[in-house]
Amino acid sequence: MLGGGAAVIVPEIADYEVRRELIRARRAAGIERLDAFIEQVEFLPIRTTAMRQAAAFWAAARQQGRPTAPDPALDGDVILAAQAATLDRPDVVVATTNPKHLLRYVSARLWTDIV
């Protein structure tokens, strides 16, 4: 996520999604690089308010017949959107590979389009 002054903020759910694949693929060097990167940016832990907002986003999407993931899935997109929505920074833009799902809830752009 990018906030005012283009600060880089890494939400915990994003770290989780990258880290789990690095662990699965046994990429120790990748995990070390991820850890080093996390040390250089602002890290956004998952808070209770974000998880409650994620639950509301998840339920609303299903009530509208527009889920962002299958029902049994954890649905990282709504958790990411909720982390951004509860950040208390109006200028946050989520850098993602899938802005379509996130745009329902927060400002989001394809990560390659962000300079």
C-alpha positions as CSV (number, residue, x, y, z in Angstrom):
1,M,0.0,0.0,0.0
2,L,1.1,3.5,-0.7
3,G,0.2,6.3,1.6
4,G,0.9,10.1,1.7
5,G,4.3,10.9,0.3
6,A,4.3,7.5,-1.5
7,A,5.4,5.7,1.7
8,V,5.5,2.0,1.2
9,I,3.4,0.1,3.7
10,V,3.4,-3.7,3.7
11,P,0.2,-5.2,5.1
12,E,0.6,-8.4,7.1
13,I,-1.7,-10.3,4.8
14,A,0.6,-9.5,1.8
15,D,3.6,-10.7,3.7
16,Y,1.7,-13.9,4.6
17,E,0.8,-14.5,0.9
18,V,4.3,-14.0,-0.4
19,R,6.0,-15.8,2.6
20,R,3.8,-18.9,2.4
21,E,4.9,-19.5,-1.2
22,L,8.5,-18.9,-0.5
23,I,8.3,-21.4,2.4
24,R,6.5,-23.9,0.2
25,A,9.1,-23.6,-2.6
26,R,11.9,-23.8,0.0
27,R,13.3,-20.5,-1.1
28,A,15.5,-19.5,1.9
29,A,17.2,-16.7,0.0
30,G,13.8,-15.3,-0.9
31,I,12.6,-15.4,2.7
32,E,15.8,-13.5,3.7
33,R,15.2,-10.9,1.0
34,L,11.6,-10.5,2.2
35,D,12.7,-10.1,5.8
36,A,15.2,-7.5,4.8
37,F,12.6,-5.6,2.7
38,I,10.1,-5.7,5.6
39,E,12.8,-4.1,7.9
40,Q,13.1,-1.2,5.4
41,V,9.4,-0.3,5.1
42,E,6.4,0.3,7.3
43,F,4.8,-3.0,8.3
44,L,1.0,-3.0,9.0
45,P,0.0,-5.8,11.4
46,I,-3.5,-7.2,11.1
47,R,-5.7,-5.5,13.8
48,T,-9.0,-6.7,15.1
49,T,-10.7,-3.7,13.5
50,A,-9.4,-4.7,10.1
51,M,-10.5,-8.3,10.5
52,R,-14.0,-7.2,11.5
53,Q,-14.1,-4.9,8.5
54,A,-12.9,-7.8,6.3
55,A,-15.8,-10.0,7.7
56,A,-18.3,-7.2,6.7
57,F,-16.7,-6.9,3.2
58,W,-16.8,-10.7,2.8
59,A,-20.5,-10.9,3.8
60,A,-21.6,-7.9,1.7
61,A,-19.9,-9.4,-1.4
62,R,-21.8,-12.6,-0.9
63,Q,-25.1,-10.9,-0.2
64,Q,-24.6,-9.0,-3.5
65,G,-23.7,-12.2,-5.3
66,R,-20.2,-10.8,-6.1
67,P,-17.7,-12.8,-4.0
68,T,-14.0,-12.2,-4.5
69,A,-13.1,-15.8,-3.6
70,P,-14.9,-19.2,-3.0
71,D,-16.9,-19.3,0.2
72,P,-14.5,-21.7,2.1
73,A,-11.4,-19.5,1.2
74,L,-9.9,-17.2,3.7
75,D,-10.1,-14.4,1.0
76,G,-7.0,-12.4,1.3
77,D,-8.4,-9.7,-1.0
78,V,-11.0,-8.6,1.6
79,I,-8.5,-8.7,4.4
80,L,-6.1,-6.6,2.4
81,A,-8.9,-4.1,1.5
82,A,-10.0,-4.0,5.1
83,Q,-6.4,-3.3,6.3
84,A,-6.3,-0.4,3.8
85,A,-9.8,0.9,4.7
86,T,-9.1,0.9,8.4
87,L,-5.6,2.6,8.1
88,D,-7.0,6.0,8.7
89,R,-5.1,7.5,5.8
90,P,-7.4,8.8,3.0
91,D,-4.7,8.8,0.4
92,V,-3.9,5.1,0.5
93,V,-3.6,3.2,-2.8
94,V,-3.3,-0.5,-2.8
95,A,-0.7,-1.8,-5.2
96,T,-1.9,-5.2,-6.5
97,T,-2.0,-7.6,-9.4
98,N,-5.8,-7.6,-9.1
99,P,-7.3,-4.1,-8.6
100,K,-10.7,-5.2,-9.8
101,H,-11.6,-7.0,-6.6
102,L,-10.1,-4.3,-4.3
103,L,-11.7,-1.3,-6.1
104,R,-15.0,-2.3,-4.6
105,Y,-13.6,-1.3,-1.2
106,V,-10.5,1.0,-1.5
107,S,-8.4,2.8,-4.1
108,A,-6.3,0.2,-5.9
109,R,-4.0,0.2,-8.9
110,L,-2.1,-2.4,-10.8
111,W,1.3,-2.4,-9.1
112,T,3.2,-1.9,-12.4
113,D,1.3,1.3,-13.1
114,I,2.6,2.9,-9.9
115,V,5.7,4.9,-10.3
